[in-house]
Amino acid sequence: MGTSLLHLGAIVGGVVGSVSLAGWVARLVFGSARLPEPLRRRREPFVPAGRPLEHVAADLRRLGAQLAHVPAGAPMARRRGLQAAYDDVLAEAARLLEVPHALDAVPPGRPRDVERLRLQAALADAGLAVPD
């Protein structure tokens, strides 16, 4: 009689343990349970590589408008500074959208103007509204 009660207790314990383990696994799979802290994966927080594309696009619009409205008597340093800033932001937008460019490697002058126009068209094709 003692061994049969022992066998019955083992069977009941096995069934209860199996059901509770299956319930815990189901909760774990469907997201209502969590693994114990030592078993969890450590996730590094996602850090973007640069500024958000929205900020870069806003800077392109702002600098493009400033560059288009430089007064005729303004110092050349102002125009060149605005142009250099615009080129830097244009190159940053190209890096974010993975558009190939050679704006940094082209010397100032007409070749750089041509590369700037090509890059503006390529960014427009990539979906970024770039001012003329």
Backbone as CSV, one residue per row, in Angstrom:
resi,resn,N_x,N_y,N_z,CA_x,CA_y,CA_z,C_x,C_y,C_z
1,MET,0.815,-1.190,0.000,0.000,0.000,0.000,0.863,1.260,0.000
2,GLY,1.970,1.248,0.735,2.837,2.415,0.826,3.510,2.735,-0.489
3,THR,3.904,1.680,-1.216,4.559,1.933,-2.495,3.562,2.426,-3.536
4,SER,2.311,1.931,-3.454,1.332,2.389,-4.441,0.993,3.858,-4.210
5,LEU,0.930,4.305,-2.942,0.705,5.716,-2.658,1.897,6.552,-3.132
6,LEU,3.084,6.008,-2.978,4.275,6.701,-3.440,4.261,6.849,-4.964
7,HIS,3.856,5.773,-5.667,3.751,5.835,-7.120,2.678,6.835,-7.546
8,LEU,1.527,6.821,-6.850,0.458,7.746,-7.167,0.903,9.198,-6.938
9,GLY,1.628,9.445,-5.848,2.145,10.795,-5.573,3.133,11.244,-6.639
10,ALA,3.971,10.322,-7.103,4.938,10.655,-8.154,4.223,10.987,-9.462
11,ILE,3.180,10.221,-9.777,2.425,10.477,-11.010,1.717,11.825,-10.921
12,VAL,1.043,12.095,-9.799,0.348,13.376,-9.631,1.353,14.523,-9.669
13,GLY,2.469,14.387,-9.004,3.502,15.423,-9.016,4.052,15.653,-10.416
14,GLY,4.251,14.597,-11.191,4.731,14.729,-12.561,3.729,15.431,-13.449
15,VAL,2.435,15.097,-13.285,1.401,15.734,-14.093,1.283,17.216,-13.730
16,VAL,1.244,17.531,-12.446,1.130,18.925,-12.005,2.360,19.717,-12.454
17,GLY,3.529,19.150,-12.312,4.744,19.832,-12.738,4.778,20.069,-14.236
18,SER,4.339,19.069,-15.001,4.319,19.214,-16.462,3.344,20.293,-16.899
19,VAL,2.157,20.319,-16.289,1.162,21.325,-16.649,1.644,22.716,-16.278
20,SER,2.232,22.868,-15.097,2.713,24.201,-14.710,3.883,24.646,-15.585
21,LEU,4.761,23.736,-15.952,5.876,24.082,-16.839,5.346,24.475,-18.223
22,ALA,4.356,23.726,-18.728,3.780,24.067,-20.035,3.096,25.436,-19.978
23,GLY,2.427,25.747,-18.882,1.797,27.058,-18.736,2.828,28.179,-18.699
24,TRP,3.932,27.955,-17.971,4.973,28.977,-17.893,5.628,29.190,-19.260
25,VAL,5.878,28.088,-19.982,6.474,28.210,-21.316,5.523,28.946,-22.258
26,ALA,4.213,28.656,-22.164,3.250,29.357,-23.015,3.226,30.843,-22.688
27,ARG,3.268,31.193,-21.400,3.292,32.616,-21.031,4.582,33.275,-21.510
28,LEU,5.680,32.538,-21.455,6.960,33.068,-21.918,6.921,33.321,-23.417
29,VAL,6.343,32.379,-24.167,6.284,32.512,-25.624,5.366,33.668,-26.022
30,PHE,4.238,33.812,-25.353,3.273,34.839,-25.731,3.512,36.166,-25.038
31,GLY,4.549,36.271,-24.222,4.980,37.560,-23.723,4.477,37.988,-22.369
32,SER,3.714,37.163,-21.666,3.235,37.609,-20.361,4.155,37.173,-19.227
33,ALA,5.169,36.379,-19.507,6.144,35.990,-18.482,7.530,36.426,-18.942
34,ARG,8.457,36.549,-18.025,9.825,36.962,-18.360,10.801,35.942,-17.825
35,LEU,11.895,35.806,-18.533,12.963,34.930,-18.054,13.595,35.537,-16.815
36,PRO,14.164,34.700,-15.967,14.913,35.261,-14.834,16.073,36.123,-15.336
37,GLU,16.477,37.087,-14.556,17.489,38.084,-14.949,18.778,37.462,-15.494
38,PRO,19.351,36.421,-14.879,20.606,35.883,-15.427,20.444,35.230,-16.803
39,LEU,19.229,34.823,-17.163,19.024,34.147,-18.445,18.627,35.100,-19.569
40,ARG,18.345,36.343,-19.256,17.940,37.304,-20.282,19.128,37.755,-21.114
41,ARG,18.848,38.035,-22.370,19.889,38.604,-23.239,20.051,40.071,-22.914
42,ARG,21.265,40.491,-22.921,21.533,41.913,-22.709,21.424,42.615,-24.062
43,ARG,20.521,43.537,-24.148,20.364,44.298,-25.391,20.994,45.666,-25.211
44,GLU,21.877,45.969,-26.134,22.477,47.301,-26.140,21.460,48.264,-26.732
45,PRO,21.306,49.421,-26.141,20.346,50.376,-26.719,20.815,50.814,-28.104
46,PHE,19.855,50.964,-29.007,20.160,51.381,-30.371,20.522,52.856,-30.379
47,VAL,21.705,53.132,-30.888,22.163,54.513,-30.999,22.331,54.819,-32.484
48,PRO,21.560,55.774,-33.018,21.693,56.073,-34.440,23.076,56.611,-34.779
49,ALA,23.479,56.388,-36.020,24.824,56.759,-36.451,25.018,58.266,-36.560
50,GLY,23.991,58.983,-36.819,24.116,60.431,-36.988,22.833,61.121,-36.591
51,ARG,22.685,62.326,-37.122,21.460,63.080,-36.824,20.282,62.457,-37.560
52,PRO,19.069,62.678,-37.077,17.899,62.184,-37.805,17.785,62.861,-39.173
53,LEU,17.252,62.129,-40.116,17.131,62.631,-41.483,16.253,63.880,-41.542
54,GLU,15.269,63.965,-40.658,14.388,65.136,-40.641,15.169,66.409,-40.314
55,HIS,16.119,66.314,-39.390,16.934,67.485,-39.033,17.856,67.876,-40.188
56,VAL,18.414,66.860,-40.849,19.297,67.140,-41.985,18.505,67.801,-43.113
57,ALA,17.294,67.303,-43.378,16.464,67.889,-44.437,16.071,69.324,-44.080
58,ALA,15.768,69.575,-42.809,15.422,70.938,-42.384,16.614,71.876,-42.556
59,ASP,17.811,71.383,-42.221,19.010,72.206,-42.415,19.261,72.479,-43.898
60,LEU,19.017,71.481,-44.745,19.181,71.695,-46.192,18.232,72.778,-46.691
61,ARG,16.989,72.731,-46.248,16.025,73.759,-46.672,16.424,75.134,-46.155
62,ARG,16.834,75.190,-44.890,17.213,76.472,-44.286,18.432,77.057,-44.984
63,LEU,19.480,76.243,-45.157,20.706,76.745,-45.794,20.475,77.062,-47.269
64,GLY,19.634,76.265,-47.935,19.325,76.548,-49.336,18.618,77.879,-49.493
65,ALA,17.698,78.174,-48.581,16.990,79.462,-48.634,17.941,80.614,-48.335
66,GLN,18.820,80.444,-47.359,19.782,81.501,-47.036,20.739,81.732,-48.199
67,LEU,21.160,80.655,-48.827,22.093,80.763,-49.947,21.443,81.425,-51.157
68,ALA,20.172,81.168,-51.354,19.466,81.764,-52.491,19.207,83.242,-52.289
69,HIS,19.194,83.697,-51.040,18.864,85.098,-50.758,20.039,85.900,-50.196
70,VAL,21.249,85.536,-50.572,22.411,86.330,-50.164,22.369,87.630,-50.961
71,PRO,22.393,88.762,-50.275,22.321,90.033,-51.012,23.543,90.242,-51.904
72,ALA,23.368,91.059,-52.914,24.424,91.290,-53.912,25.675,91.904,-53.301
73,GLY,25.562,92.736,-52.287,26.734,93.393,-51.715,27.329,92.652,-50.527
74,ALA,26.876,91.447,-50.260,27.369,90.694,-49.093,28.818,90.263,-49.313
75,PRO,29.584,90.153,-48.241,30.975,89.702,-48.390,31.045,88.284,-48.979
76,MET,32.097,88.028,-49.745,32.271,86.723,-50.377,32.469,85.632,-49.320
77,ALA,33.029,85.994,-48.184,33.228,85.010,-47.112,31.896,84.456,-46.628
78,ARG,30.885,85.302,-46.586,29.558,84.845,-46.160,29.007,83.826,-47.155
79,ARG,29.103,84.145,-48.436,28.591,83.231,-49.466,29.364,81.912,-49.449
80,ARG,30.680,81.982,-49.351,31.476,80.752,-49.330,31.213,79.925,-48.077
81,GLY,31.006,80.606,-46.952,30.689,79.897,-45.713,29.352,79.183,-45.805
82,LEU,28.355,79.873,-46.337,27.045,79.240,-46.525,27.135,78.077,-47.510
83,GLN,27.909,78.255,-48.571,28.056,77.187,-49.563,28.751,75.975,-48.955
84,ALA,29.786,76.206,-48.143,30.491,75.099,-47.496,29.574,74.372,-46.512
85,ALA,28.774,75.121,-45.754,27.833,74.502,-44.823,26.784,73.692,-45.579
86,TYR,26.284,74.238,-46.679,25.296,73.531,-47.493,25.885,72.233,-48.053
87,ASP,27.140,72.311,-48.529,27.795,71.117,-49.065,27.979,70.059,-47.981
88,ASP,28.344,70.482,-46.765,28.511,69.527,-45.668,27.196,68.820,-45.336
89,VAL,26.115,69.575,-45.277,24.815,68.977,-44.959,24.333,68.115,-46.121
90,LEU,24.619,68.510,-47.342,24.263,67.713,-48.512,25.003,66.366,-48.484
91,ALA,26.282,66.398,-48.128,27.057,65.156,-48.017,26.534,64.290,-46.867
92,GLU,26.115,64.914,-45.775,25.558,64.160,-44.651,24.256,63.463,-45.062
93,ALA,23.414,64.159,-45.812,22.175,63.556,-46.303,22.484,62.389,-47.240
94,ALA,23.504,62.542,-48.067,23.881,61.456,-48.975,24.367,60.236,-48.197
95,ARG,25.116,60.447,-47.118,25.569,59.322,-46.291,24.385,58.634,-45.624
96,LEU,23.423,59.418,-45.118,22.267,58.829,-44.450,21.411,58.015,-45.408
97,LEU,21.273,58.485,-46.646,20.458,57.782,-47.632,21.265,56.816,-48.492
98,GLU,22.552,56.690,-48.183,23.457,55.782,-48.891,23.501,56.081,-50.392
99,VAL,23.584,57.365,-50.698,23.724,57.817,-52.083,25.205,58.109,-52.308
100,PRO,25.828,57.480,-53.305,27.255,57.741,-53.541,27.480,59.175,-54.027
101,HIS,28.568,59.760,-53.548,28.880,61.136,-53.952,30.385,61.355,-53.883
102,ALA,30.834,62.378,-54.582,32.248,62.756,-54.577,32.374,64.235,-54.249
103,LEU,31.411,64.773,-53.509,31.387,66.208,-53.231,32.607,66.652,-52.426
104,ASP,33.071,65.792,-51.535,34.229,66.155,-50.708,35.529,66.113,-51.499
105,ALA,35.572,65.311,-52.559,36.818,65.128,-53.307,36.966,66.089,-54.481
106,VAL,35.879,66.739,-54.867,35.910,67.618,-56.053,36.393,69.001,-55.628
107,PRO,37.311,69.607,-56.385,37.791,70.942,-56.026,36.706,71.995,-56.245
108,PRO,36.803,73.115,-55.532,35.807,74.185,-55.703,35.823,74.713,-57.136
109,GLY,34.688,75.228,-57.537,34.563,75.777,-58.890,33.440,75.073,-59.637
110,ARG,33.552,75.118,-60.945,32.494,74.536,-61.764,32.348,73.026,-61.562
111,PRO,33.441,72.244,-61.430,33.244,70.794,-61.203,32.465,70.492,-59.909
112,ARG,32.710,71.282,-58.883,31.987,71.076,-57.626,30.515,71.466,-57.769
113,ASP,30.241,72.513,-58.554,28.858,72.907,-58.812,28.106,71.804,-59.552
114,VAL,28.783,71.178,-60.510,28.173,70.092,-61.274,27.908,68.900,-60.350
115,GLU,28.866,68.554,-59.500,28.684,67.445,-58.554,27.566,67.755,-57.558
116,ARG,27.466,69.008,-57.145,26.398,69.414,-56.228,25.028,69.221,-56.887
117,LEU,24.906,69.638,-58.141,23.642,69.456,-58.863,23.320,67.978,-59.071
118,ARG,24.347,67.184,-59.385,24.137,65.739,-59.556,23.678,65.110,-58.254
119,LEU,24.299,65.516,-57.142,23.940,64.964,-55.842,22.536,65.399,-55.430
120,GLN,22.160,66.637,-55.720,20.797,67.084,-55.426,19.774,66.250,-56.200
121,ALA,20.063,65.947,-57.454,19.149,65.129,-58.255,19.099,63.697,-57.715
122,ALA,20.249,63.160,-57.311,20.271,61.800,-56.769,19.510,61.719,-55.447
123,LEU,19.630,62.749,-54.623,18.880,62.766,-53.362,17.384,62.916,-53.615
124,ALA,17.029,63.696,-54.627,15.609,63.822,-54.987,15.066,62.489,-55.481
125,ASP,15.877,61.741,-56.231,15.464,60.413,-56.679,15.328,59.445,-55.509
126,ALA,16.120,59.665,-54.461,16.043,58.818,-53.260,14.879,59.192,-52.363
127,GLY,14.184,60.294,-52.689,13.000,60.659,-51.932,13.145,61.867,-51.028
128,LEU,14.291,62.521,-51.047,14.500,63.693,-50.216,14.227,64.956,-51.037
129,ALA,13.345,65.780,-50.562,13.043,67.035,-51.267,14.160,68.026,-51.013
130,VAL,14.980,68.260,-52.029,16.135,69.157,-51.905,15.821,70.444,-52.645
131,PRO,16.018,71.606,-52.001,15.781,72.864,-52.721,16.801,73.055,-53.834
132,ASP,16.400,73.783,-54.860,17.306,74.015,-56.027,18.409,74.955,-55.689
